[in-house]
Amino acid sequence: MKNKTLLLLLIVNLLTFPAYGEKRDILRVGIHTFPTSLNPVYVTDETSQAVVNKIFSTLFYFDQKGKVQKGLTAHWQVGKKGTEILLELKKKILFAAGSELKAADVVGTIKFLKDSRFKYPYAANLSFIADVEKIDRYRLRLKLKEPLAVWRNYLTFPILNANEIKNVTPGNCKNTAFSGTGLYKIKRIKEPAKIILELNNPAKNPAVYRFIEYTVVSSTRMAPLKLLNNEIDIIELQPESAAAYRDTSAWQEKFTLLKYKKFGYTYLIFNLKNTGINKDTRKYFYNILICSSFLDKFLAGRGEKVKTPFLLLNPDIEPVKFDIAPLKKSIRLKILTNSESKLRRDFVLFLRNELKPYNILVEPLFLEYHTFLQYLKNSRFDVAVSGFLLEIDYDMKDIFYHDAYFNYAKFNNPRMDSLLDRGLKELNEEKRREIYKKAHQTWLEELPMIPLFNLYYYMGVSKKIKIPPQRYELVGSVGDFLFNIQAWPCGAGNL
């Protein structure tokens, strides 16, 4: 029974790996910013998500290959019409406060997050749920408004304790501390420099760290030095540091460089309300950006070219160069981007020079992030460069649907709308893939935006860590590279 319980707890919120080497007590993780919130209801930034992922568990999660796996869910079944889902929870899962996870907790969490008074940032992701009801202690039923192929993707929110949320009000929610069913709980917060997590049950989890210590390293240039001085065990490194690593033997002796990708991309978007940006102009951009060596030269090994906005189709798609006549008259366009991103600024300047021979003259406009978003939303641009992190799926409804929030191009195509609707309802994976191939072709015919590149990200990992054969190499919007890092053995620190 003891071994069975151990296995159950280990798979709740992480992928399990065999332990390598000697067990240590403290895993020291460097972070570049202090979490904006540790309240799971309001977590939106990556740093906060990485910490909360250790404290709270979810019904489903994405594994290191981007596949949806069962978290707190033991079994699930979809009704014949696709509008009812039966979920059965794993037993003997405990909240940090001591009570056992029950169906009432999941029902309460869903109703709580769907309550508009609490302003859950991702409430729209739960709009597909028409109703939720408890069946018995461990089973519940979801009633959907219509069939949804990716329903598991949206059940990746932290589950809360029903007793803790029943008396919470919109006024005090943000300041309320909730307990989770994850392996860890908060031991100490030293804002704005440090957060220490403590294992909920060390006796039942001897293979993972008793403590995780998050330390803010505000200067990204200091990250390699922190690893060299044995002050931390793991930290994300900037591309410049990753490039320097390959030529610095002292660094190679002290830490390992691990590359991974985030599921998303930087893209170029056209303002279709501007009648001067016709289809031929957009085809010129496509030919230059996707069908030439332009992006390869710009990236210089820092990332990969993206050939379709439906990212999971990327390996199967080959660019097709458009046959268009040279421009007889020059075209002048304003191109804007976020001034706080050096990479995007460099890209815009690089693009300006490359477009001149084609009679396309662009004027860069660099804006502070919030101003940049207002310009996008109010169509105050000709061309813009932006980016996003996605759920690991084909769906691009947020970008292409006629009334979608992020449809900055103001793209309105009934065929695309129909394909996107069908893609979300189709439960057969092969048929669903074919639908998105048609959506790709519809995009190619209109080109309201052009995906550009998916950057590489890098983690520096102390040589004291023996890296498992399986690790996260692809991270979506609800995950993080450190999702299962507590199972990696390394040297100890002192609290």
KOLTI-752146 format. One line per 3 residues: number of its first residue (from 1); their letters; for each residue x negated, y, z negated of C-alpha. Coordinates in Angstrom, 1 decimal. Layout:
! KOLTI-752146
NUM> a> X Y Z  ...
END
This chain:
! KOLTI-752146
1> mkn> 0.0 0.0 0.0  -2.8 2.4 -0.8  -4.5 1.9 2.6
4> ktl> -1.1 2.3 4.3  -0.5 5.6 2.5  -3.9 6.9 3.4
7> lll> -3.4 6.2 7.1  0.0 7.8 7.0  -1.3 11.0 5.4
10> liv> -4.3 11.3 7.8  -2.1 11.2 10.9  0.3 13.8 9.7
13> nll> -1.5 16.9 10.9  -4.6 15.7 12.8  -6.1 13.1 15.0
16> tfp> -7.9 10.5 12.9  -11.5 9.6 13.6  -13.8 7.1 11.9
19> ayg> -16.1 8.7 9.3  -19.7 9.2 10.4  -22.5 9.5 7.9
22> ekr> -22.3 10.6 4.3  -19.1 12.3 2.9  -19.5 16.0 1.8
25> dil> -17.2 18.2 -0.2  -17.2 21.5 1.8  -16.8 22.3 5.4
28> rvg> -17.9 25.9 6.1  -16.2 27.5 9.1  -17.1 30.9 10.5
31> iht> -14.2 33.1 11.8  -14.6 36.5 13.5  -11.5 38.1 12.0
34> fpt> -9.5 37.7 8.8  -6.1 36.0 9.5  -3.3 38.6 10.0
37> sln> -0.9 36.3 8.1  -0.9 33.0 6.3  2.9 32.9 6.3
40> pvy> 3.7 30.2 9.0  6.9 32.1 10.0  4.9 35.1 11.3
43> vtd> 1.6 33.6 12.6  0.8 34.7 16.1  -3.0 35.1 16.3
46> ets> -5.4 32.2 16.9  -7.4 32.6 13.6  -4.2 32.5 11.5
49> qav> -3.0 29.5 13.5  -6.2 27.6 12.9  -5.8 28.0 9.1
52> vnk> -2.1 27.4 9.0  -2.6 24.2 11.0  -4.4 22.7 8.0
55> ifs> -1.6 23.7 5.5  1.5 22.9 7.4  2.6 20.0 9.6
58> tlf> 4.8 19.8 12.6  7.2 17.3 14.1  5.0 17.0 17.2
61> yfd> 1.6 18.2 18.2  -0.8 18.3 21.2  -3.7 15.9 21.1
64> qkg> -7.2 16.5 22.4  -6.1 15.6 26.0  -3.1 17.9 25.9
67> kvq> -0.6 15.1 25.4  2.3 15.5 23.0  2.1 13.2 20.0
70> kgl> 4.3 12.4 17.0  3.3 14.3 13.9  5.9 14.1 11.1
73> tah> 8.2 12.2 13.4  8.2 8.4 13.1  10.7 7.7 16.0
76> wqv> 12.8 9.6 18.4  15.5 8.8 21.0  17.2 10.9 23.7
79> gkk> 20.9 10.3 24.4  22.1 9.2 27.9  23.1 12.7 28.9
82> gte> 19.9 14.3 27.6  21.7 16.7 25.3  21.4 14.8 22.0
85> ill> 18.1 13.8 20.3  17.8 11.6 17.3  14.7 12.1 15.1
88> elk> 13.6 9.9 12.3  10.9 11.2 9.9  7.9 9.4 8.5
91> kki> 8.5 8.4 4.8  6.4 9.3 1.8  5.2 12.6 3.2
94> lfa> 4.8 15.1 0.4  4.9 18.9 0.3  2.0 20.5 -1.6
97> ags> 4.6 21.4 -4.3  5.3 17.7 -4.8  8.7 17.0 -3.2
100> elk> 9.1 14.5 -0.4  9.8 15.6 3.2  13.4 14.9 4.1
103> aad> 15.7 15.5 7.0  17.3 18.4 5.1  13.9 20.2 5.2
106> vvg> 13.8 20.0 9.0  17.4 21.1 9.4  16.8 24.0 7.0
109> tik> 13.7 25.1 8.8  15.3 25.1 12.2  18.3 27.1 11.0
112> flk> 16.0 29.5 9.1  13.8 30.2 12.2  16.8 30.6 14.5
115> dsr> 18.3 33.2 12.1  17.6 36.5 13.9  17.4 38.4 10.6
118> fky> 14.0 36.9 9.9  12.6 37.9 13.3  10.6 34.7 13.9
121> pya> 8.3 35.7 16.9  9.0 32.4 18.8  12.7 32.2 18.1
124> anl> 13.3 32.1 21.9  11.5 28.7 22.0  14.4 27.3 19.8
127> sfi> 17.2 28.7 21.8  17.7 25.4 23.6  19.0 23.9 20.3
130> adv> 22.8 24.4 20.1  23.1 22.7 16.7  21.1 20.5 14.2
133> eki> 22.6 18.2 11.6  21.4 15.8 8.9  22.3 12.2 9.4
136> dry> 20.8 10.7 6.2  17.6 11.1 4.1  15.1 10.7 7.0
139> rlr> 17.2 11.1 10.1  18.6 14.2 11.9  20.3 15.0 15.2
142> lkl> 19.5 17.8 17.6  22.3 18.9 19.9  20.9 20.7 23.0
145> kep> 22.7 23.3 25.2  21.5 21.3 28.2  18.9 18.7 29.0
148> lav> 15.3 19.9 28.5  12.3 17.9 29.6  9.8 19.7 27.3
151> wrn> 11.8 19.7 24.1  9.0 18.1 22.2  6.7 21.0 23.2
154> ylt> 9.0 23.3 21.3  9.1 21.2 18.1  5.6 22.2 17.2
157> fpi> 6.5 24.8 14.5  5.5 24.3 10.8  8.1 22.5 8.7
160> lna> 9.1 24.4 5.5  10.6 23.2 2.2  14.3 23.6 2.2
163> nei> 14.4 24.4 -1.5  11.8 27.2 -1.0  13.6 28.9 1.9
166> knv> 17.2 28.8 0.6  16.9 31.9 -1.5  14.5 33.8 0.8
169> tpg> 15.8 37.1 2.2  14.6 39.1 5.3  13.2 41.6 2.9
172> nck> 10.9 39.3 1.0  10.1 36.6 3.6  6.8 38.0 4.8
175> nta> 5.5 38.1 1.2  6.7 34.6 0.3  4.2 31.8 -0.1
178> fsg> 5.5 28.5 1.3  4.1 25.0 0.6  3.5 22.7 3.5
181> tgl> 3.0 19.0 4.2  -0.5 19.4 5.6  -3.6 17.9 4.1
184> yki> -4.6 21.2 2.5  -3.3 24.0 0.3  -4.8 27.5 -0.4
187> kri> -7.2 27.5 -3.3  -8.5 31.1 -3.1  -8.2 34.2 -0.9
190> kep> -10.9 36.8 -1.0  -9.5 39.3 1.5  -11.0 40.4 3.9
193> aki> -14.0 38.1 3.7  -13.1 34.5 2.8  -10.3 31.9 2.5
196> ile> -10.8 28.5 0.7  -8.5 25.6 1.2  -8.4 22.6 -1.1
199> lnn> -7.4 19.0 -0.2  -4.0 18.2 -1.6  -4.9 14.6 -2.7
202> pak> -8.7 13.9 -2.7  -8.2 10.4 -4.2  -6.0 9.3 -1.2
205> npa> -8.1 11.1 1.4  -11.8 10.3 0.7  -12.8 10.5 4.3
208> vyr> -12.1 14.2 4.8  -13.5 17.3 3.2  -12.2 18.3 -0.2
211> fie> -12.6 22.0 0.6  -12.6 24.1 3.8  -14.2 27.5 3.4
214> ytv> -13.4 30.1 6.1  -15.9 33.0 6.1  -15.5 36.2 8.3
217> vss> -18.5 36.9 10.5  -17.3 40.2 11.9  -20.3 40.8 14.2
220> trm> -20.3 38.1 16.9  -24.0 38.6 17.4  -24.6 37.3 13.9
223> apl> -22.9 33.9 14.6  -26.0 32.0 15.8  -28.1 33.4 12.8
226> kll> -25.4 32.2 10.4  -25.9 28.7 11.8  -29.7 29.0 11.8
229> nne> -29.7 30.1 8.2  -27.3 27.2 7.2  -24.7 29.7 5.9
232> idi> -21.9 28.1 8.0  -21.4 24.7 9.7  -19.3 25.8 12.7
235> iel> -18.4 29.0 14.5  -17.2 30.2 18.0  -20.0 31.7 20.0
238> qpe> -19.8 34.4 22.6  -20.7 33.6 26.3  -23.8 35.6 25.9
241> saa> -25.0 33.6 23.0  -24.0 30.4 24.8  -26.2 31.4 27.7
244> ayr> -29.1 32.3 25.4  -28.8 28.9 23.7  -30.0 27.1 26.8
247> dts> -33.3 28.9 26.7  -33.8 29.0 22.9  -35.4 25.9 21.5
250> awq> -35.1 27.1 17.9  -31.3 27.2 18.3  -31.2 23.8 19.9
253> ekf> -33.0 22.3 17.0  -30.5 23.7 14.5  -27.1 23.5 16.2
256> tll> -25.2 21.9 19.1  -23.2 23.8 21.7  -19.8 22.5 22.5
259> kyk> -17.7 23.7 25.5  -13.9 23.7 25.6  -11.1 25.4 27.5
262> kfg> -7.9 27.2 26.5  -4.8 26.3 28.6  -4.2 29.6 30.3
265> yty> -5.8 32.0 32.7  -6.6 35.5 33.7  -4.5 36.6 36.6
268> lif> -3.9 39.5 39.0  -0.4 40.8 39.3  1.3 43.1 41.9
271> nlk> 4.0 45.7 41.4  6.5 44.5 43.9  8.5 47.7 43.4
274> ntg> 5.7 49.4 45.3  6.7 49.1 48.9  3.2 49.8 50.0
277> ink> 2.0 46.5 48.6  3.4 44.3 51.4  3.0 40.5 51.8
280> dtr> 0.0 41.0 54.1  -1.8 43.0 51.5  -1.2 40.3 48.9
283> kyf> -2.5 37.7 51.4  -5.7 39.7 51.7  -6.2 39.6 48.0
286> yni> -5.5 35.8 48.0  -8.0 35.1 50.8  -10.7 37.1 49.0
289> lic> -10.0 35.9 45.5  -9.1 32.2 46.1  -10.4 31.2 49.5
292> ssf> -13.9 32.8 49.3  -16.9 32.5 47.0  -16.0 35.8 45.3
295> ldk> -14.8 34.3 41.9  -17.7 31.8 41.9  -20.2 34.6 42.1
298> fla> -18.4 36.7 39.5  -18.0 33.8 37.0  -21.6 32.6 37.4
301> grg> -20.7 29.4 35.5  -18.6 31.1 32.8  -15.4 29.5 33.8
304> ekv> -13.3 27.8 36.6  -11.3 29.1 39.5  -7.5 28.6 39.1
307> ktp> -5.9 27.6 42.4  -2.2 27.6 41.3  -0.2 29.3 38.5
310> fll> 1.3 25.8 37.7  -2.0 24.8 36.0  -1.4 21.1 35.6
313> lnp> -1.2 20.9 39.4  -4.6 22.5 39.7  -6.7 19.4 40.5
316> die> -4.4 18.4 43.3  -4.1 21.8 45.0  -6.4 23.0 47.7
319> pvk> -6.3 26.7 48.8  -5.1 27.4 52.3  -6.5 30.6 53.9
322> fdi> -4.0 32.9 55.5  -4.5 34.0 59.1  -3.9 37.8 59.1
325> apl> -5.1 40.6 61.2  -7.7 43.2 59.8  -6.2 46.3 58.3
328> kks> -6.4 49.2 60.7  -5.7 51.8 57.9  -7.1 51.9 54.5
331> irl> -4.9 51.1 51.5  -5.3 52.9 48.2  -4.2 51.2 45.0
334> kil> -4.6 51.8 41.3  -5.7 48.8 39.4  -5.4 48.7 35.6
337> tns> -6.5 46.4 32.8  -7.1 46.3 29.1  -10.2 48.5 28.3
340> esk> -11.0 46.3 25.3  -11.9 43.3 27.5  -15.4 43.7 28.9
343> lrr> -14.9 40.8 31.2  -11.8 42.3 32.8  -13.4 45.7 33.1
346> dfv> -16.4 44.0 34.9  -14.0 42.0 37.1  -12.1 45.2 38.2
349> lfl> -15.4 47.0 39.0  -16.7 43.9 40.9  -13.5 43.6 42.8
352> rne> -13.5 47.3 43.8  -16.9 46.8 45.6  -15.8 43.6 47.3
355> lkp> -12.6 45.1 48.7  -14.2 48.1 50.3  -15.2 46.3 53.5
358> yni> -11.6 45.2 54.0  -10.3 48.7 53.9  -8.7 48.2 50.5
361> lve> -9.7 51.0 48.1  -8.9 50.5 44.5  -9.1 53.1 41.6
364> plf> -9.7 51.4 38.2  -7.7 52.5 35.2  -8.8 51.1 31.8
367> ley> -6.2 51.4 29.0  -6.0 50.6 25.3  -4.2 47.3 24.8
370> htf> -0.8 48.5 23.6  -0.8 51.3 26.2  -1.7 48.7 28.9
373> lqy> 1.3 46.6 27.9  3.6 49.6 28.1  2.3 50.4 31.6
376> lkn> 3.0 46.8 32.7  6.5 46.7 31.2  7.4 50.0 32.8
379> srf> 5.9 49.2 36.2  3.4 52.0 36.0  0.8 50.3 38.1
382> dva> 0.0 49.0 41.6  -2.2 46.1 40.7  -3.1 44.9 37.2
385> vsg> -5.3 42.2 35.6  -4.0 40.5 32.5  -4.1 37.0 30.9
388> fll> -2.2 34.6 28.6  -2.5 31.4 26.7  0.2 28.8 27.6
391> eid> 1.9 25.7 26.3  0.4 22.6 27.9  3.0 22.1 30.6
394> ydm> 4.0 22.9 34.2  6.6 25.5 33.2  6.0 29.1 34.3
397> kdi> 9.5 30.5 33.7  8.1 33.2 31.4  6.3 34.7 34.4
400> fyh> 8.4 34.0 37.5  12.1 33.9 36.4  13.9 37.0 37.6
403> day> 14.7 38.4 34.1  11.7 36.9 32.2  9.9 39.2 29.7
406> fny> 6.5 38.7 31.3  7.7 39.0 34.9  5.8 42.3 35.3
409> akf> 5.8 42.0 39.1  9.6 42.2 39.0  9.7 39.1 41.1
412> nnp> 13.2 38.0 42.0  13.5 34.8 44.1  16.7 32.7 43.7
415> rmd> 14.8 29.6 45.1  12.1 30.0 42.4  14.7 30.5 39.7
418> sll> 16.5 27.3 40.8  13.3 25.2 40.9  12.2 26.5 37.4
421> drg> 15.6 25.6 36.0  15.5 22.1 37.6  12.0 21.5 36.4
424> lke> 13.0 22.1 32.8  16.0 19.8 33.1  14.3 16.9 34.9
427> lne> 13.4 14.1 32.5  11.6 11.9 35.1  7.9 12.9 35.1
430> ekr> 7.3 12.1 38.8  10.4 13.9 40.0  9.5 16.8 37.7
433> rei> 6.0 17.1 39.2  7.4 17.2 42.7  9.7 20.1 41.7
436> ykk> 6.7 22.1 40.5  4.9 21.4 43.8  7.8 23.0 45.6
439> ahq> 7.6 25.9 43.1  3.9 26.2 43.9  4.8 26.5 47.6
442> twl> 7.4 29.1 46.9  4.9 31.1 44.9  2.4 30.8 47.8
445> eel> 4.9 32.2 50.3  5.5 35.3 48.1  2.4 35.8 46.0
448> pmi> 3.8 38.1 43.3  0.7 37.3 41.3  -2.6 35.4 41.8
451> plf> -4.2 33.3 39.1  -7.9 33.9 38.9  -9.9 31.9 36.4
454> nly> -9.9 29.9 33.2  -12.9 30.8 31.0  -15.1 28.4 29.1
457> yym> -15.3 28.9 25.3  -18.1 27.6 23.1  -18.5 26.4 19.5
460> gvs> -21.8 26.2 17.7  -21.9 23.2 15.5  -24.6 22.5 12.9
463> kki> -26.9 19.5 13.6  -25.7 18.1 10.2  -22.4 17.2 11.9
466> kip> -22.3 14.0 13.9  -19.8 14.9 16.6  -17.1 12.3 17.1
469> pqr> -16.7 10.7 20.5  -13.3 12.3 20.8  -12.7 16.0 20.1
472> yel> -10.6 18.9 21.4  -11.7 20.0 24.8  -8.4 21.6 25.8
475> vgs> -6.4 23.9 23.5  -2.9 25.3 24.0  -1.1 28.2 22.4
478> vgd> 0.0 26.2 19.3  -3.3 24.4 18.7  -7.0 25.2 18.0
481> flf> -10.4 23.6 18.5  -10.7 23.0 14.8  -7.4 21.1 14.6
484> niq> -9.1 17.9 13.3  -12.5 19.3 12.2  -11.9 18.3 8.6
487> awp> -12.6 14.7 9.7  -16.1 15.6 10.9  -18.9 14.9 8.3
490> cga> -21.6 17.5 7.6  -23.7 19.1 4.8  -22.2 20.5 1.6
493> gnl> -22.0 24.0 0.4  -21.2 25.4 -3.0  -18.0 27.2 -4.1
END
